[in-house]
Amino acid sequence: MSILDRFRLDGRTAIVTGASSGLGVAFARALAEAGADVALGARRLERLSATAQLVEDAGRRAIAIKTDVAKPADCQRLVDETMKAFGRVDVLVNNAAIGAAHPATRETPEQFRSVIDINLNGSYWMAQACGRVMAPGSSIVNIASVLGLTTAGLPQAAYSSSKAAIIGLTRDLAQQWTGRKGIRVNALAPGFFASEMTDQYSDGYMQEQLKRVLVQRTGDAQELCAALIFLASDAGSYVSGVTLPVDGGFLTS
C-alpha cells in the first residue's frame, strides 16, 4: 500500500451526524471523495438532500435519516438503517452540536441541558450504537473544539463543558475499545472555521480572536477535512485516544 493509498476509504461506510450544514456537509463530501459511502444524520431532514447530492456527485452512495442525537432511539435507527443499506459501519463522525452564549448567572437549566444533551450525550449514544457493530479497523472521530481546552472571551459554559467532556469521552472509549475491539477513537479540536455558529459572531469579536491565531486567518473547511481523513483512514492506524487541534496555532497563545 502506497502512502497515498493509506488515506483512501474505498469500500467503507461512514456516518456523519449534523450533516445538514456547515462542517458536517464538508465532512460528508470529503469522506465520499476519499471513497466512502456516507449515511447522513440531522434533525433537518429537508436539508440533507443537498448533502446527499454532493456525496453522489463524488461517485458514492448516500442515505439520509432524520436524526436527533439527543434521542438514543434515533441514534440506533441511524445505525440500523446504515447497516441495512450498506452492511457495515467503518467510520463515525460525531459532528452534531449546538452552541449557546448565556451568562452563567442567567443560563437556565433547560438551556444548559440542551447543549449537553446534543453535544455530549448525543456523541455517546452514537458511539455506543456504532461500537456494537463496528469491525476491527474502524474509526470514531469526535468533533471537540479548542473551547474544550481554552476560553475565547464569550460566556459559553455549556458549550465549553460539553467539548471538554468530549475530550474525556474520547480517551475513555479509546481505552475501552482500541485494544479489545480494534476500534480507534480520536477527536478533532477545530479552531475558528466558518459555520452556523461562527456566523453569529461579530466582526469585532472575530478580529480580536484572530490576533491569537498564528496564521492570522480563519480555517478553511478543507484543512479540517484533511485531518479528519487522516484519523478516519489507515493513515492514522497507529493513532488512538488523541485530540488533534486544527486551530492555526490558537492554543499557543
C-alpha positions in Angstrom: 0.0 0.0 0.0 1.4 3.4 -1.0 1.4 6.3 1.4 -1.4 8.0 -0.5 -3.4 4.7 -0.6 -3.5 4.7 3.2 -5.7 7.8 3.1 -8.3 6.0 0.8 -11.6 4.8 2.2 -12.7 2.7 -0.7 -15.3 0.1 0.2 -16.0 1.6 3.6 -19.1 3.3 5.0 -19.1 6.4 7.2 -21.8 8.0 9.3 -21.8 11.8 9.7 -24.1 13.5 12.2 -25.1 17.1 11.9 -24.7 16.7 8.2 -27.3 19.3 7.1 -25.0 22.3 7.2 -21.5 23.7 7.8 -18.7 21.4 8.6 -20.9 18.4 8.5 -21.5 18.9 4.8 -17.8 19.4 4.2 -17.0 16.2 6.2 -19.5 14.1 4.2 -18.2 15.3 0.9 -14.6 14.7 1.9 -15.3 11.2 3.1 -17.1 10.5 -0.3 -14.1 11.9 -2.2 -11.9 9.5 -0.2 -14.1 6.6 -1.4 -16.6 6.0 1.4 -20.4 5.6 1.1 -22.0 8.0 3.6 -25.0 7.9 5.9 -26.2 11.3 6.8 -28.0 12.2 10.0 -29.5 15.5 11.1 -32.7 16.9 12.6 -33.4 19.0 9.4 -34.1 16.1 7.0 -35.1 18.5 4.2 -31.6 19.9 4.1 -29.9 16.5 3.9 -30.8 16.1 0.3 -28.3 18.7 -0.8 -25.5 16.9 1.2 -26.6 13.6 -0.3 -26.2 15.0 -3.8 -22.6 16.1 -3.0 -21.8 12.5 -1.9 -23.4 11.1 -5.1 -21.6 13.7 -7.2 -18.4 12.3 -5.8 -19.4 8.8 -7.1 -20.5 7.3 -3.8 -23.8 6.2 -2.3 -25.7 8.2 0.3 -28.7 7.8 2.6 -30.3 10.5 4.7 -32.0 9.7 8.0 -33.7 12.2 10.2 -31.8 12.0 13.5 -32.0 13.8 16.8 -28.8 12.6 18.5 -30.2 13.6 21.9 -32.6 10.6 21.5 -30.8 7.2 21.8 -33.5 5.6 19.7 -32.8 7.9 16.8 -29.1 7.1 17.1 -29.8 3.4 17.0 -32.1 3.9 14.0 -29.4 5.7 12.1 -27.0 2.9 12.6 -29.6 0.2 11.8 -30.6 2.0 8.6 -26.9 2.3 7.7 -26.3 -1.4 8.2 -29.5 -2.2 6.2 -28.3 0.0 3.3 -24.6 -0.7 3.3 -24.0 -3.7 5.5 -21.2 -2.1 7.6 -20.2 0.9 9.6 -16.5 1.8 9.4 -16.3 5.4 10.4 -18.4 7.6 12.7 -18.0 11.4 12.7 -19.7 12.8 15.8 -20.3 16.3 14.4 -23.8 17.2 15.6 -23.6 20.1 18.0 -25.2 23.3 19.1 -23.8 26.3 20.9 -25.1 28.9 23.4 -23.7 32.1 24.8 -25.6 32.8 28.0 -24.0 34.4 31.1 -23.5 31.8 33.8 -25.8 33.6 36.3 -28.7 33.7 33.9 -28.4 30.4 32.0 -31.5 28.3 32.6 -31.3 24.5 33.4 -33.1 23.9 30.1 -30.6 25.9 28.1 -27.6 24.2 29.7 -29.1 20.7 29.4 -30.0 21.1 25.8 -26.3 21.8 24.8 -25.0 18.9 26.9 -27.8 16.6 25.6 -26.8 17.1 22.0 -23.1 17.7 22.1 -22.0 15.2 24.8 -24.8 12.7 25.3 -25.6 12.6 21.6 -21.9 11.7 20.8 -22.0 9.0 23.4 -25.3 7.4 22.1 -23.9 7.4 18.5 -20.6 5.9 19.6 -22.4 3.3 21.7 -24.7 2.3 18.8 -21.8 2.2 16.3 -19.5 0.4 18.7 -21.9 -2.6 18.8 -21.5 -3.2 15.0 -18.1 -1.8 14.0 -15.4 -4.3 12.9 -11.7 -4.1 13.9 -10.0 -1.3 11.9 -13.0 1.1 12.3 -12.6 4.6 13.5 -14.6 7.1 15.5 -13.8 10.8 15.2 -15.4 13.0 17.8 -15.6 16.7 17.0 -14.5 18.6 20.1 -13.3 22.2 20.0 -10.4 24.4 21.1 -13.0 25.8 23.6 -12.8 22.5 25.4 -9.1 23.4 26.1 -9.2 27.2 26.5 -11.5 30.2 26.6 -12.2 32.7 24.0 -14.0 35.7 25.6 -17.6 34.5 25.3 -19.9 33.2 28.1 -20.1 29.6 26.9 -20.1 27.4 30.0 -22.4 24.8 28.5 -20.6 24.6 25.1 -17.1 24.6 26.6 -18.1 22.0 29.2 -19.6 19.7 26.6 -16.5 19.9 24.4 -14.1 19.3 27.3 -16.2 16.3 28.1 -15.9 15.1 24.5 -12.2 15.0 25.0 -12.6 12.9 28.1 -15.0 10.6 26.4 -12.6 10.1 23.5 -9.8 9.0 25.9 -12.1 6.6 27.7 -13.6 5.0 24.6 -10.2 4.6 23.1 -9.0 2.8 26.2 -12.1 0.5 26.2 -12.3 -0.3 22.6 -9.0 0.0 20.7 -7.3 -3.0 22.3 -10.4 -5.1 22.8 -12.4 -4.3 19.7 -9.8 -2.7 17.3 -11.8 0.5 17.1 -9.7 3.6 17.2 -11.3 6.7 18.8 -9.9 10.2 18.4 -11.1 13.8 18.4 -10.6 16.9 16.3 -10.5 20.2 18.1 -11.2 22.9 15.5 -10.4 26.5 16.0 -12.4 29.1 14.0 -14.0 27.7 10.9 -17.0 29.1 9.0 -20.2 27.5 10.4 -23.6 28.5 11.5 -22.1 29.1 15.0 -19.3 31.4 13.9 -21.7 33.2 11.6 -23.3 34.6 14.8 -20.0 36.2 16.0 -19.5 39.9 15.4 -16.7 41.2 13.1 -15.1 42.9 16.1 -15.0 39.7 18.1 -13.5 37.7 15.3 -10.9 40.3 14.6 -9.9 40.2 18.3 -9.7 36.4 18.4 -7.7 36.2 15.2 -4.9 38.1 17.0 -4.4 34.8 18.9 -4.2 32.7 15.7 -0.6 32.3 14.5 -1.6 32.0 10.8 -3.8 35.2 11.2 -6.9 33.9 9.5 -9.9 31.6 10.0 -9.5 28.0 8.8 -10.7 26.6 5.6 -13.0 23.6 5.8 -10.7 21.5 3.6 -7.9 21.9 6.1 -10.1 20.3 8.8 -11.3 17.7 6.4 -7.7 16.6 5.7 -7.2 16.0 9.4 -10.5 14.1 9.5 -9.4 11.8 6.7 -6.1 11.1 8.4 -7.8 10.0 11.6 -10.6 8.1 9.8 -8.3 6.1 7.4 -5.5 3.7 7.6 -3.1 6.7 7.5 -4.0 7.1 11.2 -3.9 3.4 12.1 -1.4 3.9 15.0 -3.3 6.9 16.5 -5.9 6.4 19.2 -7.1 8.4 22.2 -5.7 11.6 20.8 -7.3 15.1 20.5 -5.8 16.9 17.5 -6.2 20.7 17.5 -6.6 22.2 14.0 -6.6 25.8 15.0 -3.9 27.7 13.2 -1.9 27.9 16.4 -4.6 29.4 18.5 -3.8 27.3 21.5 -0.2 28.6 21.7 -1.4 32.0 22.9 
